[in-house]
Amino acid sequence: MKYVPDATGDRHFSDDLTTDREAVDGLLSELDEYAVEQALQISEAADDAEITVLTVGPEDARDALRKGLSMGADKAVHVEDDDLHGTDVMGTSLVLAKAVEHIGYDLVVCGMASTDGTMGVLPAILAERLGVPQVTQLSAVAVADGKVTGRRDGDAASEQLEAALPAVVSVTDQSGEARYPSFKGIMAAKKKPVENLDLDDLGIDAEEVGLAGAWTKVEDAAERPPRTAGTIVKDEGEGGKQLAGFLAGQKFI
């Protein structure tokens, strides 16, 4: 689960060209809520399943974990370390792989992408680091008889996929609406265990993560220009022609 800046907020970059997370409220990435929902459905269909929600992020990322716990997850793990600042997807995948191995797992369920970075590659890289199969971009997912099965919907066809456990899957926003935490769930979440880990706990050197260990680099960034006033067309019988002319001038038609 990823703790991301609120997309409706006024977001900025810090001097080191990383997201200024203190200047905007954060929340659980909406696309990761679908992953929690599918994990809960898998758990409800099983007799002895246990769900651990995991995040890598600053202190405030605990709010994302609490959301997952209030939805119904059993426990949480929070990886927090100052040396993680500026970590890209490669470093994040390393930390997640080490944390997943520390926790123990049969199935890792991820969202299809984060709502801030929107790269969508982390589940595949995580599976590679763990050395297990990946079944990504699923619209439906189920677990039975030591296998995970799912449906991947494309523009022209749907694929039925399966992999032996342990495995990594990612689910899309078409997999099913995430449930709202109940009041009982919110109160219960306060008593559920949250384990805190840092880089030393996972055996990761600081040089492997953060800005120094990043495989990617932001060279430059500029604030989005303010929105300008739109073109107003007063329809006095020629509105359709004026609209068509405007669209043609913008090469939309």
C-alpha positions as protocol buffer text, in pm:
chain_id: "A"
residue {
  index: 1
  type: MET
  ca { x: 0 y: 0 z: 0 }
}
residue {
  index: 2
  type: LYS
  ca { x: 131 y: 344 z: -88 }
}
residue {
  index: 3
  type: TYR
  ca { x: 78 y: 668 z: 102 }
}
residue {
  index: 4
  type: VAL
  ca { x: 49 y: 939 z: -163 }
}
residue {
  index: 5
  type: PRO
  ca { x: -10 y: 1314 z: -177 }
}
residue {
  index: 6
  type: ASP
  ca { x: -373 y: 1409 z: -223 }
}
residue {
  index: 7
  type: ALA
  ca { x: -419 y: 1467 z: -597 }
}
residue {
  index: 8
  type: THR
  ca { x: -672 y: 1743 z: -524 }
}
residue {
  index: 9
  type: GLY
  ca { x: -417 y: 1935 z: -315 }
}
residue {
  index: 10
  type: ASP
  ca { x: -168 y: 2201 z: -420 }
}
residue {
  index: 11
  type: ARG
  ca { x: 142 y: 1989 z: -478 }
}
residue {
  index: 12
  type: HIS
  ca { x: 498 y: 2118 z: -509 }
}
residue {
  index: 13
  type: PHE
  ca { x: 854 y: 1993 z: -539 }
}
residue {
  index: 14
  type: SER
  ca { x: 1121 y: 2041 z: -275 }
}
residue {
  index: 15
  type: ASP
  ca { x: 1462 y: 2189 z: -351 }
}
residue {
  index: 16
  type: ASP
  ca { x: 1598 y: 1841 z: -429 }
}
residue {
  index: 17
  type: LEU
  ca { x: 1315 y: 1789 z: -684 }
}
residue {
  index: 18
  type: THR
  ca { x: 1132 y: 1535 z: -471 }
}
residue {
  index: 19
  type: THR
  ca { x: 768 y: 1576 z: -377 }
}
residue {
  index: 20
  type: ASP
  ca { x: 717 y: 1814 z: -86 }
}
residue {
  index: 21
  type: ARG
  ca { x: 503 y: 1583 z: 125 }
}
residue {
  index: 22
  type: GLU
  ca { x: 478 y: 1823 z: 417 }
}
residue {
  index: 23
  type: ALA
  ca { x: 303 y: 2084 z: 204 }
}
residue {
  index: 24
  type: VAL
  ca { x: 4 y: 1866 z: 113 }
}
residue {
  index: 25
  type: ASP
  ca { x: -218 y: 1615 z: 288 }
}
residue {
  index: 26
  type: GLY
  ca { x: -161 y: 1247 z: 216 }
}
residue {
  index: 27
  type: LEU
  ca { x: -384 y: 943 z: 191 }
}
residue {
  index: 28
  type: LEU
  ca { x: -390 y: 580 z: 87 }
}
residue {
  index: 29
  type: SER
  ca { x: -355 y: 554 z: -291 }
}
residue {
  index: 30
  type: GLU
  ca { x: -704 y: 491 z: -426 }
}
residue {
  index: 31
  type: LEU
  ca { x: -581 y: 217 z: -659 }
}
residue {
  index: 32
  type: ASP
  ca { x: -437 y: 29 z: -361 }
}
residue {
  index: 33
  type: GLU
  ca { x: -781 y: 20 z: -199 }
}
residue {
  index: 34
  type: TYR
  ca { x: -885 y: -223 z: -472 }
}
residue {
  index: 35
  type: ALA
  ca { x: -593 y: -446 z: -376 }
}
residue {
  index: 36
  type: VAL
  ca { x: -701 y: -446 z: -12 }
}
residue {
  index: 37
  type: GLU
  ca { x: -1056 y: -530 z: -118 }
}
residue {
  index: 38
  type: GLN
  ca { x: -945 y: -828 z: -326 }
}
residue {
  index: 39
  type: ALA
  ca { x: -722 y: -951 z: -43 }
}
residue {
  index: 40
  type: LEU
  ca { x: -1020 y: -932 z: 191 }
}
residue {
  index: 41
  type: GLN
  ca { x: -1240 y: -1127 z: -49 }
}
residue {
  index: 42
  type: ILE
  ca { x: -973 y: -1397 z: -86 }
}
residue {
  index: 43
  type: SER
  ca { x: -941 y: -1414 z: 292 }
}
residue {
  index: 44
  type: GLU
  ca { x: -1315 y: -1442 z: 341 }
}
residue {
  index: 45
  type: ALA
  ca { x: -1326 y: -1738 z: 101 }
}
residue {
  index: 46
  type: ALA
  ca { x: -1048 y: -1917 z: 291 }
}
residue {
  index: 47
  type: ASP
  ca { x: -1046 y: -2077 z: 633 }
}
residue {
  index: 48
  type: ASP
  ca { x: -714 y: -1966 z: 774 }
}
residue {
  index: 49
  type: ALA
  ca { x: -595 y: -1664 z: 573 }
}
residue {
  index: 50
  type: GLU
  ca { x: -424 y: -1369 z: 738 }
}
residue {
  index: 51
  type: ILE
  ca { x: -380 y: -1030 z: 572 }
}
residue {
  index: 52
  type: THR
  ca { x: -83 y: -807 z: 645 }
}
residue {
  index: 53
  type: VAL
  ca { x: -83 y: -459 z: 493 }
}
residue {
  index: 54
  type: LEU
  ca { x: 263 y: -318 z: 417 }
}
residue {
  index: 55
  type: THR
  ca { x: 384 y: 30 z: 334 }
}
residue {
  index: 56
  type: VAL
  ca { x: 715 y: 210 z: 288 }
}
residue {
  index: 57
  type: GLY
  ca { x: 701 y: 576 z: 378 }
}
residue {
  index: 58
  type: PRO
  ca { x: 728 y: 855 z: 634 }
}
residue {
  index: 59
  type: GLU
  ca { x: 560 y: 863 z: 974 }
}
residue {
  index: 60
  type: ASP
  ca { x: 232 y: 987 z: 829 }
}
residue {
  index: 61
  type: ALA
  ca { x: 213 y: 675 z: 608 }
}
residue {
  index: 62
  type: ARG
  ca { x: 75 y: 500 z: 916 }
}
residue {
  index: 63
  type: ASP
  ca { x: -259 y: 661 z: 823 }
}
residue {
  index: 64
  type: ALA
  ca { x: -266 y: 447 z: 508 }
}
residue {
  index: 65
  type: LEU
  ca { x: -203 y: 136 z: 715 }
}
residue {
  index: 66
  type: ARG
  ca { x: -483 y: 229 z: 953 }
}
residue {
  index: 67
  type: LYS
  ca { x: -718 y: 258 z: 655 }
}
residue {
  index: 68
  type: GLY
  ca { x: -628 y: -95 z: 548 }
}
residue {
  index: 69
  type: LEU
  ca { x: -668 y: -225 z: 902 }
}
residue {
  index: 70
  type: SER
  ca { x: -1005 y: -56 z: 940 }
}
residue {
  index: 71
  type: MET
  ca { x: -1120 y: -219 z: 615 }
}
residue {
  index: 72
  type: GLY
  ca { x: -1045 y: -558 z: 771 }
}
residue {
  index: 73
  type: ALA
  ca { x: -674 y: -646 z: 743 }
}
residue {
  index: 74
  type: ASP
  ca { x: -529 y: -831 z: 1042 }
}
residue {
  index: 75
  type: LYS
  ca { x: -197 y: -656 z: 1100 }
}
residue {
  index: 76
  type: ALA
  ca { x: 40 y: -404 z: 945 }
}
residue {
  index: 77
  type: VAL
  ca { x: 409 y: -347 z: 877 }
}
residue {
  index: 78
  type: HIS
  ca { x: 555 y: 1 z: 834 }
}
residue {
  index: 79
  type: VAL
  ca { x: 903 y: 46 z: 689 }
}
residue {
  index: 80
  type: GLU
  ca { x: 1028 y: 393 z: 788 }
}
residue {
  index: 81
  type: ASP
  ca { x: 1381 y: 527 z: 759 }
}
residue {
  index: 82
  type: ASP
  ca { x: 1517 y: 876 z: 689 }
}
residue {
  index: 83
  type: ASP
  ca { x: 1756 y: 727 z: 432 }
}
residue {
  index: 84
  type: LEU
  ca { x: 1458 y: 625 z: 217 }
}
residue {
  index: 85
  type: HIS
  ca { x: 1395 y: 985 z: 113 }
}
residue {
  index: 86
  type: GLY
  ca { x: 1402 y: 1011 z: -265 }
}
residue {
  index: 87
  type: THR
  ca { x: 1389 y: 636 z: -328 }
}
residue {
  index: 88
  type: ASP
  ca { x: 1267 y: 545 z: -678 }
}
residue {
  index: 89
  type: VAL
  ca { x: 1077 y: 234 z: -790 }
}
residue {
  index: 90
  type: MET
  ca { x: 1391 y: 20 z: -800 }
}
residue {
  index: 91
  type: GLY
  ca { x: 1482 y: 99 z: -441 }
}
residue {
  index: 92
  type: THR
  ca { x: 1122 y: 70 z: -326 }
}
residue {
  index: 93
  type: SER
  ca { x: 1091 y: -274 z: -485 }
}
residue {
  index: 94
  type: LEU
  ca { x: 1407 y: -384 z: -300 }
}
residue {
  index: 95
  type: VAL
  ca { x: 1271 y: -267 z: 35 }
}
residue {
  index: 96
  type: LEU
  ca { x: 933 y: -426 z: -28 }
}
residue {
  index: 97
  type: ALA
  ca { x: 1092 y: -757 z: -131 }
}
residue {
  index: 98
  type: LYS
  ca { x: 1300 y: -769 z: 187 }
}
residue {
  index: 99
  type: ALA
  ca { x: 997 y: -675 z: 397 }
}
residue {
  index: 100
  type: VAL
  ca { x: 774 y: -935 z: 231 }
}
residue {
  index: 101
  type: GLU
  ca { x: 1038 y: -1202 z: 294 }
}
residue {
  index: 102
  type: HIS
  ca { x: 1062 y: -1086 z: 656 }
}
residue {
  index: 103
  type: ILE
  ca { x: 685 y: -1116 z: 700 }
}
residue {
  index: 104
  type: GLY
  ca { x: 638 y: -1443 z: 513 }
}
residue {
  index: 105
  type: TYR
  ca { x: 375 y: -1476 z: 241 }
}
residue {
  index: 106
  type: ASP
  ca { x: 175 y: -1692 z: 2 }
}
residue {
  index: 107
  type: LEU
  ca { x: 35 y: -1413 z: -215 }
}
residue {
  index: 108
  type: VAL
  ca { x: 126 y: -1047 z: -258 }
}
residue {
  index: 109
  type: VAL
  ca { x: -162 y: -831 z: -386 }
}
residue {
  index: 110
  type: CYS
  ca { x: -75 y: -489 z: -530 }
}
residue {
  index: 111
  type: GLY
  ca { x: -268 y: -209 z: -692 }
}
residue {
  index: 112
  type: MET
  ca { x: -218 y: -160 z: -1067 }
}
residue {
  index: 113
  type: ALA
  ca { x: -19 y: 161 z: -1013 }
}
residue {
  index: 114
  type: SER
  ca { x: 23 y: 443 z: -763 }
}
residue {
  index: 115
  type: THR
  ca { x: -176 y: 760 z: -811 }
}
residue {
  index: 116
  type: ASP
  ca { x: 135 y: 978 z: -784 }
}
residue {
  index: 117
  type: GLY
  ca { x: 410 y: 799 z: -979 }
}
residue {
  index: 118
  type: THR
  ca { x: 165 y: 599 z: -1200 }
}
residue {
  index: 119
  type: MET
  ca { x: 447 y: 380 z: -1334 }
}
residue {
  index: 120
  type: GLY
  ca { x: 265 y: 49 z: -1288 }
}
residue {
  index: 121
  type: VAL
  ca { x: 586 y: -158 z: -1297 }
}
residue {
  index: 122
  type: LEU
  ca { x: 649 y: -221 z: -929 }
}
residue {
  index: 123
  type: PRO
  ca { x: 451 y: -548 z: -902 }
}
residue {
  index: 124
  type: ALA
  ca { x: 655 y: -700 z: -1187 }
}
residue {
  index: 125
  type: ILE
  ca { x: 988 y: -586 z: -1040 }
}
residue {
  index: 126
  type: LEU
  ca { x: 883 y: -711 z: -696 }
}
residue {
  index: 127
  type: ALA
  ca { x: 800 y: -1055 z: -839 }
}
residue {
  index: 128
  type: GLU
  ca { x: 1139 y: -1064 z: -1010 }
}
residue {
  index: 129
  type: ARG
  ca { x: 1319 y: -981 z: -686 }
}
residue {
  index: 130
  type: LEU
  ca { x: 1122 y: -1247 z: -498 }
}
residue {
  index: 131
  type: GLY
  ca { x: 1175 y: -1503 z: -773 }
}
residue {
  index: 132
  type: VAL
  ca { x: 804 y: -1590 z: -800 }
}
residue {
  index: 133
  type: PRO
  ca { x: 543 y: -1574 z: -1082 }
}
residue {
  index: 134
  type: GLN
  ca { x: 359 y: -1251 z: -1154 }
}
residue {
  index: 135
  type: VAL
  ca { x: -1 y: -1222 z: -1277 }
}
residue {
  index: 136
  type: THR
  ca { x: -72 y: -853 z: -1329 }
}
residue {
  index: 137
  type: GLN
  ca { x: -350 y: -616 z: -1433 }
}
residue {
  index: 138
  type: LEU
  ca { x: -629 y: -848 z: -1318 }
}
residue {
  index: 139
  type: SER
  ca { x: -997 y: -755 z: -1324 }
}
residue {
  index: 140
  type: ALA
  ca { x: -1086 y: -1065 z: -1121 }
}
residue {
  index: 141
  type: VAL
  ca { x: -874 y: -1282 z: -894 }
}
residue {
  index: 142
  type: ALA
  ca { x: -924 y: -1597 z: -687 }
}
residue {
  index: 143
  type: VAL
  ca { x: -713 y: -1849 z: -496 }
}
residue {
  index: 144
  type: ALA
  ca { x: -773 y: -2224 z: -477 }
}
residue {
  index: 145
  type: ASP
  ca { x: -575 y: -2548 z: -472 }
}
residue {
  index: 146
  type: GLY
  ca { x: -239 y: -2377 z: -435 }
}
residue {
  index: 147
  type: LYS
  ca { x: -294 y: -2153 z: -738 }
}
residue {
  index: 148
  type: VAL
  ca { x: -400 y: -1795 z: -804 }
}
residue {
  index: 149
  type: THR
  ca { x: -622 y: -1743 z: -1106 }
}
residue {
  index: 150
  type: GLY
  ca { x: -748 y: -1426 z: -1265 }
}
residue {
  index: 151
  type: ARG
  ca { x: -887 y: -1246 z: -1569 }
}
residue {
  index: 152
  type: ARG
  ca { x: -698 y: -975 z: -1752 }
}
residue {
  index: 153
  type: ASP
  ca { x: -922 y: -761 z: -1973 }
}
residue {
  index: 154
  type: GLY
  ca { x: -775 y: -593 z: -2280 }
}
residue {
  index: 155
  type: ASP
  ca { x: -919 y: -380 z: -2557 }
}
residue {
  index: 156
  type: ALA
  ca { x: -975 y: -675 z: -2789 }
}
residue {
  index: 157
  type: ALA
  ca { x: -984 y: -981 z: -2566 }
}
residue {
  index: 158
  type: SER
  ca { x: -980 y: -1118 z: -2211 }
}
residue {
  index: 159
  type: GLU
  ca { x: -716 y: -1363 z: -2087 }
}
residue {
  index: 160
  type: GLN
  ca { x: -760 y: -1627 z: -1819 }
}
residue {
  index: 161
  type: LEU
  ca { x: -434 y: -1659 z: -1625 }
}
residue {
  index: 162
  type: GLU
  ca { x: -303 y: -1873 z: -1342 }
}
residue {
  index: 163
  type: ALA
  ca { x: 14 y: -1919 z: -1142 }
}
residue {
  index: 164
  type: ALA
  ca { x: 131 y: -2144 z: -863 }
}
residue {
  index: 165
  type: LEU
  ca { x: 170 y: -1992 z: -519 }
}
residue {
  index: 166
  type: PRO
  ca { x: 365 y: -1809 z: -391 }
}
residue {
  index: 167
  type: ALA
  ca { x: 303 y: -1531 z: -642 }
}
residue {
  index: 168
  type: VAL
  ca { x: 256 y: -1158 z: -693 }
}
residue {
  index: 169
  type: VAL
  ca { x: -60 y: -1016 z: -851 }
}
residue {
  index: 170
  type: SER
  ca { x: -184 y: -667 z: -927 }
}
residue {
  index: 171
  type: VAL
  ca { x: -551 y: -574 z: -964 }
}
residue {
  index: 172
  type: THR
  ca { x: -715 y: -297 z: -1162 }
}
residue {
  index: 173
  type: ASP
  ca { x: -989 y: -54 z: -1064 }
}
residue {
  index: 174
  type: GLN
  ca { x: -1234 y: -286 z: -1243 }
}
residue {
  index: 175
  type: SER
  ca { x: -1183 y: -565 z: -990 }
}
residue {
  index: 176
  type: GLY
  ca { x: -1457 y: -449 z: -755 }
}
residue {
  index: 177
  type: GLU
  ca { x: -1545 y: -141 z: -550 }
}
residue {
  index: 178
  type: ALA
  ca { x: -1352 y: -117 z: -224 }
}
residue {
  index: 179
  type: ARG
  ca { x: -1562 y: -134 z: 90 }
}
residue {
  index: 180
  type: TYR
  ca { x: -1596 y: 155 z: 332 }
}
residue {
  index: 181
  type: PRO
  ca { x: -1456 y: 99 z: 680 }
}
residue {
  index: 182
  type: SER
  ca { x: -1732 y: 53 z: 935 }
}
residue {
  index: 183
  type: PHE
  ca { x: -1727 y: 226 z: 1273 }
}
residue {
  index: 184
  type: LYS
  ca { x: -1657 y: -111 z: 1431 }
}
residue {
  index: 185
  type: GLY
  ca { x: -1369 y: -164 z: 1189 }
}
residue {
  index: 186
  type: ILE
  ca { x: -1223 y: 179 z: 1263 }
}
residue {
  index: 187
  type: MET
  ca { x: -1229 y: 115 z: 1637 }
}
residue {
  index: 188
  type: ALA
  ca { x: -1086 y: -236 z: 1598 }
}
residue {
  index: 189
  type: ALA
  ca { x: -800 y: -102 z: 1383 }
}
residue {
  index: 190
  type: LYS
  ca { x: -666 y: 93 z: 1680 }
}
residue {
  index: 191
  type: LYS
  ca { x: -590 y: -234 z: 1861 }
}
residue {
  index: 192
  type: LYS
  ca { x: -436 y: -423 z: 1570 }
}
residue {
  index: 193
  type: PRO
  ca { x: -56 y: -466 z: 1570 }
}
residue {
  index: 194
  type: VAL
  ca { x: 168 y: -245 z: 1357 }
}
residue {
  index: 195
  type: GLU
  ca { x: 530 y: -360 z: 1326 }
}
residue {
  index: 196
  type: ASN
  ca { x: 793 y: -94 z: 1253 }
}
residue {
  index: 197
  type: LEU
  ca { x: 1103 y: -178 z: 1049 }
}
residue {
  index: 198
  type: ASP
  ca { x: 1400 y: 22 z: 922 }
}
residue {
  index: 199
  type: LEU
  ca { x: 1679 y: -49 z: 675 }
}
residue {
  index: 200
  type: ASP
  ca { x: 1897 y: -218 z: 937 }
}
residue {
  index: 201
  type: ASP
  ca { x: 1614 y: -459 z: 1021 }
}
residue {
  index: 202
  type: LEU
  ca { x: 1595 y: -557 z: 653 }
}
residue {
  index: 203
  type: GLY
  ca { x: 1971 y: -576 z: 595 }
}
residue {
  index: 204
  type: ILE
  ca { x: 1971 y: -299 z: 334 }
}
residue {
  index: 205
  type: ASP
  ca { x: 2255 y: -49 z: 299 }
}
residue {
  index: 206
  type: ALA
  ca { x: 2156 y: 318 z: 279 }
}
residue {
  index: 207
  type: GLU
  ca { x: 2355 y: 351 z: -45 }
}
residue {
  index: 208
  type: GLU
  ca { x: 2111 y: 114 z: -218 }
}
residue {
  index: 209
  type: VAL
  ca { x: 1813 y: 343 z: -168 }
}
residue {
  index: 210
  type: GLY
  ca { x: 1733 y: 714 z: -145 }
}
residue {
  index: 211
  type: LEU
  ca { x: 1848 y: 971 z: -398 }
}
residue {
  index: 212
  type: ALA
  ca { x: 2202 y: 831 z: -396 }
}
residue {
  index: 213
  type: GLY
  ca { x: 2086 y: 483 z: -491 }
}
residue {
  index: 214
  type: ALA
  ca { x: 1813 y: 585 z: -735 }
}
residue {
  index: 215
  type: TRP
  ca { x: 1828 y: 450 z: -1090 }
}
residue {
  index: 216
  type: THR
  ca { x: 1629 y: 750 z: -1213 }
}
residue {
  index: 217
  type: LYS
  ca { x: 1674 y: 1122 z: -1163 }
}
residue {
  index: 218
  type: VAL
  ca { x: 1455 y: 1428 z: -1208 }
}
residue {
  index: 219
  type: GLU
  ca { x: 1665 y: 1685 z: -1394 }
}
residue {
  index: 220
  type: ASP
  ca { x: 1419 y: 1973 z: -1392 }
}
residue {
  index: 221
  type: ALA
  ca { x: 1064 y: 2057 z: -1291 }
}
residue {
  index: 222
  type: ALA
  ca { x: 838 y: 2357 z: -1332 }
}
residue {
  index: 223
  type: GLU
  ca { x: 506 y: 2443 z: -1176 }
}
residue {
  index: 224
  type: ARG
  ca { x: 204 y: 2400 z: -1396 }
}
residue {
  index: 225
  type: PRO
  ca { x: 97 y: 2741 z: -1532 }
}
residue {
  index: 226
  type: PRO
  ca { x: -231 y: 2878 z: -1398 }
}
residue {
  index: 227
  type: ARG
  ca { x: -540 y: 2806 z: -1600 }
}
residue {
  index: 228
  type: THR
  ca { x: -636 y: 3083 z: -1840 }
}
residue {
  index: 229
  type: ALA
  ca { x: -985 y: 3201 z: -1918 }
}
residue {
  index: 230
  type: GLY
  ca { x: -1153 y: 2989 z: -2181 }
}
residue {
  index: 231
  type: THR
  ca { x: -1292 y: 3108 z: -2512 }
}
residue {
  index: 232
  type: ILE
  ca { x: -1658 y: 3207 z: -2483 }
}
residue {
  index: 233
  type: VAL
  ca { x: -1871 y: 3155 z: -2791 }
}
residue {
  index: 234
  type: LYS
  ca { x: -2198 y: 3343 z: -2795 }
}
residue {
  index: 235
  type: ASP
  ca { x: -2446 y: 3148 z: -3002 }
}
residue {
  index: 236
  type: GLU
  ca { x: -2650 y: 3371 z: -3229 }
}
residue {
  index: 237
  type: GLY
  ca { x: -2717 y: 3105 z: -3486 }
}
residue {
  index: 238
  type: GLU
  ca { x: -2355 y: 3048 z: -3583 }
}
residue {
  index: 239
  type: GLY
  ca { x: -2237 y: 2879 z: -3263 }
}
residue {
  index: 240
  type: GLY
  ca { x: -2192 y: 2540 z: -3426 }
}
residue {
  index: 241
  type: LYS
  ca { x: -1973 y: 2681 z: -3701 }
}
residue {
  index: 242
  type: GLN
  ca { x: -1765 y: 2880 z: -3453 }
}
residue {
  index: 243
  type: LEU
  ca { x: -1715 y: 2569 z: -3238 }
}
residue {
  index: 244
  type: ALA
  ca { x: -1614 y: 2363 z: -3540 }
}
residue {
  index: 245
  type: GLY
  ca { x: -1375 y: 2637 z: -3647 }
}
residue {
  index: 246
  type: PHE
  ca { x: -1217 y: 2648 z: -3301 }
}
residue {
  index: 247
  type: LEU
  ca { x: -1174 y: 2271 z: -3288 }
}
residue {
  index: 248
  type: ALA
  ca { x: -1025 y: 2268 z: -3635 }
}
residue {
  index: 249
  type: GLY
  ca { x: -785 y: 2546 z: -3537 }
}
residue {
  index: 250
  type: GLN
  ca { x: -665 y: 2335 z: -3242 }
}
residue {
  index: 251
  type: LYS
  ca { x: -636 y: 2034 z: -3477 }
}
residue {
  index: 252
  type: PHE
  ca { x: -889 y: 1839 z: -3274 }
}
residue {
  index: 253
  type: ILE
  ca { x: -1086 y: 1769 z: -3594 }
}
